[in-house]
């Protein structure tokens, strides 16, 4: 449903993106999704890489996350995402999960002193990602970018 850093059944290998918070830092955070139905909310959004470098922490952002936040230098960044959504699937007498997974790239110019949130929702085989600018608060947030990534659906038994 939202954002943070790193995935790959462990940590992304290779050089890591390093950035110490500065007064003009970009604040990237997780949070609730603007979806009409909670069942459409993507429950796992990972930023695997930032500008081609492994994301610095292995945090998952999703429903119920409270402390996941990341800082970026102002300017253009390329975020490499991994998205995963699962729903219980009891069809045909089986018990498990119907899972949609996708990867995607967000290429965006982040403004100094701004607060951003990434949310995602599933629609069929696609995952729709929205980047919000919440600098002036969640109630007045502005949709600053949207991307749709084609996913792959699979069944995962319990």
ROBAVEX-437571 format. One record per residue (C-alpha): residue number from 1; residue in three letters; z, x, y. Coordinates in nm, 2 decimals, decimal comma, always signed. Example, Ala and Ser with C-alpha at 12.3 -4.5 7.8 and 13.67 -1.06 7.14 Angstrom:
% ROBAVEX-437571
+-----+-----+--------+--------+--------+
:   n : res :     c3 :     c1 :     c2 :
+-----+-----+--------+--------+--------+
:   1 : Ala :  +0,78 :  +1,23 :  -0,45 :
:   2 : Ser :  +0,71 :  +1,37 :  -0,11 :
+-----+-----+--------+--------+--------+
//
This chain:
% ROBAVEX-437571
+-----+-----+--------+--------+--------+
:   n : res :     c3 :     c1 :     c2 :
+-----+-----+--------+--------+--------+
:   1 : Unk :  +0,00 :  +0,00 :  +0,00 :
:   2 : Unk :  +0,04 :  +0,29 :  +0,23 :
:   3 : Unk :  +0,04 :  +0,67 :  +0,27 :
:   4 : Unk :  +0,20 :  +1,00 :  +0,21 :
:   5 : Unk :  +0,11 :  +1,33 :  +0,06 :
:   6 : Unk :  -0,01 :  +1,47 :  -0,28 :
:   7 : Unk :  -0,10 :  +1,35 :  -0,62 :
:   8 : Unk :  -0,25 :  +1,49 :  -0,94 :
:   9 : Unk :  +0,01 :  +1,43 :  -1,20 :
:  10 : Unk :  +0,21 :  +1,69 :  -1,03 :
:  11 : Unk :  +0,11 :  +1,88 :  -0,72 :
:  12 : Unk :  -0,24 :  +1,96 :  -0,59 :
:  13 : Unk :  -0,31 :  +2,32 :  -0,66 :
:  14 : Unk :  -0,44 :  +2,57 :  -0,40 :
:  15 : Unk :  -0,35 :  +2,66 :  -0,04 :
:  16 : Unk :  -0,13 :  +2,40 :  +0,13 :
:  17 : Unk :  -0,17 :  +2,23 :  +0,46 :
:  18 : Unk :  +0,12 :  +2,36 :  +0,68 :
:  19 : Unk :  +0,22 :  +2,21 :  +1,01 :
:  20 : Unk :  +0,56 :  +2,21 :  +1,19 :
:  21 : Unk :  +0,63 :  +1,91 :  +1,40 :
:  22 : Unk :  +0,55 :  +1,96 :  +1,77 :
:  23 : Unk :  +0,62 :  +1,74 :  +2,08 :
:  24 : Unk :  +0,26 :  +1,61 :  +2,07 :
:  25 : Unk :  +0,24 :  +1,57 :  +1,69 :
:  26 : Unk :  +0,05 :  +1,29 :  +1,52 :
:  27 : Unk :  +0,30 :  +1,08 :  +1,31 :
:  28 : Unk :  +0,15 :  +0,94 :  +0,99 :
:  29 : Unk :  +0,36 :  +0,69 :  +0,80 :
:  30 : Unk :  +0,38 :  +0,43 :  +0,52 :
:  31 : Unk :  +0,46 :  +0,07 :  +0,55 :
:  32 : Unk :  +0,38 :  -0,29 :  +0,47 :
:  33 : Unk :  +0,02 :  -0,39 :  +0,43 :
:  34 : Unk :  -0,16 :  -0,65 :  +0,65 :
:  35 : Unk :  -0,28 :  -0,84 :  +0,34 :
:  36 : Unk :  -0,25 :  -1,22 :  +0,31 :
:  37 : Unk :  -0,14 :  -1,20 :  -0,05 :
:  38 : Unk :  +0,10 :  -0,93 :  -0,17 :
:  39 : Unk :  -0,09 :  -0,92 :  -0,51 :
:  40 : Unk :  -0,38 :  -0,77 :  -0,32 :
:  41 : Unk :  -0,18 :  -0,48 :  -0,18 :
:  42 : Unk :  -0,26 :  -0,14 :  -0,33 :
:  43 : Unk :  +0,07 :  -0,01 :  -0,46 :
:  44 : Unk :  -0,01 :  +0,36 :  -0,46 :
:  45 : Unk :  -0,19 :  +0,55 :  -0,18 :
:  46 : Unk :  -0,18 :  +0,93 :  -0,19 :
:  47 : Unk :  -0,31 :  +1,18 :  +0,06 :
:  48 : Unk :  -0,41 :  +1,45 :  -0,19 :
:  49 : Unk :  -0,56 :  +1,69 :  +0,07 :
:  50 : Unk :  -0,57 :  +1,74 :  +0,44 :
:  51 : Unk :  -0,87 :  +1,93 :  +0,57 :
:  52 : Unk :  -0,95 :  +2,05 :  +0,22 :
:  53 : Unk :  -0,60 :  +2,20 :  +0,18 :
:  54 : Unk :  -0,34 :  +2,06 :  -0,07 :
:  55 : Unk :  -0,11 :  +1,81 :  +0,10 :
:  56 : Unk :  +0,24 :  +1,97 :  +0,14 :
:  57 : Unk :  +0,46 :  +1,73 :  -0,04 :
:  58 : Unk :  +0,45 :  +1,51 :  -0,35 :
:  59 : Unk :  +0,56 :  +1,18 :  -0,21 :
:  60 : Unk :  +0,42 :  +0,84 :  -0,31 :
:  61 : Unk :  +0,40 :  +0,57 :  -0,05 :
:  62 : Unk :  +0,41 :  +0,21 :  -0,16 :
:  63 : Unk :  +0,61 :  -0,11 :  -0,16 :
:  64 : Unk :  +0,97 :  -0,03 :  -0,07 :
:  65 : Unk :  +0,91 :  +0,32 :  +0,06 :
:  66 : Unk :  +1,15 :  +0,40 :  +0,34 :
:  67 : Unk :  +1,13 :  +0,77 :  +0,42 :
:  68 : Unk :  +0,78 :  +0,88 :  +0,37 :
:  69 : Unk :  +0,63 :  +1,03 :  +0,69 :
:  70 : Unk :  +0,41 :  +1,32 :  +0,77 :
:  71 : Unk :  +0,31 :  +1,51 :  +1,09 :
:  72 : Unk :  -0,04 :  +1,64 :  +1,18 :
:  73 : Unk :  -0,17 :  +1,84 :  +1,46 :
:  74 : Unk :  -0,37 :  +1,63 :  +1,71 :
:  75 : Unk :  -0,74 :  +1,63 :  +1,65 :
:  76 : Unk :  -1,00 :  +1,57 :  +1,38 :
:  77 : Unk :  -0,87 :  +1,57 :  +1,02 :
:  78 : Unk :  -1,02 :  +1,48 :  +0,69 :
:  79 : Unk :  -0,78 :  +1,31 :  +0,45 :
:  80 : Unk :  -0,87 :  +1,30 :  +0,08 :
:  81 : Unk :  -0,72 :  +0,98 :  -0,07 :
:  82 : Unk :  -0,63 :  +0,87 :  -0,42 :
:  83 : Unk :  -0,57 :  +0,49 :  -0,45 :
:  84 : Unk :  -0,43 :  +0,30 :  -0,75 :
:  85 : Unk :  -0,36 :  -0,07 :  -0,78 :
:  86 : Unk :  -0,21 :  -0,24 :  -1,09 :
:  87 : Unk :  -0,15 :  -0,60 :  -1,19 :
:  88 : Unk :  +0,01 :  -0,74 :  -1,51 :
:  89 : Unk :  -0,25 :  -0,85 :  -1,75 :
:  90 : Unk :  -0,15 :  -1,09 :  -2,03 :
:  91 : Unk :  -0,50 :  -1,22 :  -2,11 :
:  92 : Unk :  -0,61 :  -1,25 :  -2,47 :
:  93 : Unk :  -0,26 :  -1,21 :  -2,61 :
:  94 : Unk :  -0,22 :  -0,85 :  -2,48 :
:  95 : Unk :  +0,05 :  -0,71 :  -2,26 :
:  96 : Unk :  -0,04 :  -0,44 :  -2,01 :
:  97 : Unk :  -0,19 :  -0,38 :  -1,67 :
:  98 : Unk :  -0,53 :  -0,42 :  -1,51 :
:  99 : Unk :  -0,57 :  -0,11 :  -1,30 :
: 100 : Unk :  -0,82 :  -0,03 :  -1,02 :
: 101 : Unk :  -0,84 :  +0,33 :  -0,91 :
: 102 : Unk :  -1,05 :  +0,49 :  -0,64 :
: 103 : Unk :  -1,08 :  +0,81 :  -0,44 :
: 104 : Unk :  -1,21 :  +0,83 :  -0,08 :
: 105 : Unk :  -1,23 :  +1,04 :  +0,23 :
: 106 : Unk :  -1,11 :  +0,94 :  +0,58 :
: 107 : Unk :  -1,26 :  +1,15 :  +0,86 :
: 108 : Unk :  -1,09 :  +1,07 :  +1,18 :
: 109 : Unk :  -0,98 :  +1,21 :  +1,52 :
: 110 : Unk :  -0,61 :  +1,16 :  +1,55 :
: 111 : Unk :  -0,47 :  +1,14 :  +1,91 :
: 112 : Unk :  -0,17 :  +1,34 :  +2,03 :
: 113 : Unk :  +0,16 :  +1,15 :  +2,05 :
: 114 : Unk :  +0,02 :  +0,86 :  +1,84 :
: 115 : Unk :  +0,18 :  +0,69 :  +1,53 :
: 116 : Unk :  -0,06 :  +0,59 :  +1,25 :
: 117 : Unk :  -0,02 :  +0,39 :  +0,93 :
: 118 : Unk :  -0,26 :  +0,37 :  +0,63 :
: 119 : Unk :  -0,26 :  +0,05 :  +0,43 :
: 120 : Unk :  -0,49 :  -0,06 :  +0,15 :
: 121 : Unk :  -0,58 :  -0,38 :  -0,03 :
: 122 : Unk :  -0,79 :  -0,44 :  -0,34 :
: 123 : Unk :  -1,08 :  -0,68 :  -0,36 :
: 124 : Unk :  -1,25 :  -0,70 :  -0,70 :
: 125 : Unk :  -1,36 :  -0,35 :  -0,79 :
: 126 : Unk :  -1,32 :  -0,22 :  -0,43 :
: 127 : Unk :  -1,02 :  -0,09 :  -0,23 :
: 128 : Unk :  -1,03 :  -0,16 :  +0,14 :
: 129 : Unk :  -0,83 :  +0,10 :  +0,35 :
: 130 : Unk :  -0,72 :  +0,03 :  +0,71 :
: 131 : Unk :  -0,59 :  +0,29 :  +0,95 :
: 132 : Unk :  -0,36 :  +0,14 :  +1,22 :
: 133 : Unk :  -0,25 :  +0,29 :  +1,55 :
: 134 : Unk :  +0,11 :  +0,17 :  +1,59 :
: 135 : Unk :  +0,20 :  +0,39 :  +1,89 :
: 136 : Unk :  +0,31 :  +0,08 :  +2,08 :
: 137 : Unk :  +0,49 :  -0,09 :  +1,79 :
: 138 : Unk :  +0,39 :  -0,27 :  +1,47 :
: 139 : Unk :  +0,36 :  -0,61 :  +1,65 :
: 140 : Unk :  +0,09 :  -0,47 :  +1,88 :
: 141 : Unk :  -0,08 :  -0,24 :  +1,63 :
: 142 : Unk :  -0,45 :  -0,17 :  +1,66 :
: 143 : Unk :  -0,70 :  -0,14 :  +1,37 :
: 144 : Unk :  -0,87 :  +0,19 :  +1,45 :
: 145 : Unk :  -1,06 :  +0,24 :  +1,13 :
: 146 : Unk :  -1,17 :  +0,08 :  +0,81 :
: 147 : Unk :  -1,32 :  +0,22 :  +0,49 :
: 148 : Unk :  -1,41 :  +0,06 :  +0,15 :
: 149 : Unk :  -1,41 :  +0,27 :  -0,16 :
: 150 : Unk :  -1,56 :  +0,16 :  -0,50 :
: 151 : Unk :  -1,30 :  +0,17 :  -0,77 :
: 152 : Unk :  -1,30 :  +0,18 :  -1,15 :
: 153 : Unk :  -1,11 :  -0,09 :  -1,34 :
: 154 : Unk :  -0,94 :  -0,02 :  -1,66 :
: 155 : Unk :  -0,67 :  -0,17 :  -1,89 :
: 156 : Unk :  -0,35 :  +0,02 :  -1,95 :
: 157 : Unk :  -0,13 :  -0,12 :  -2,24 :
: 158 : Unk :  +0,25 :  -0,12 :  -2,21 :
+-----+-----+--------+--------+--------+
//
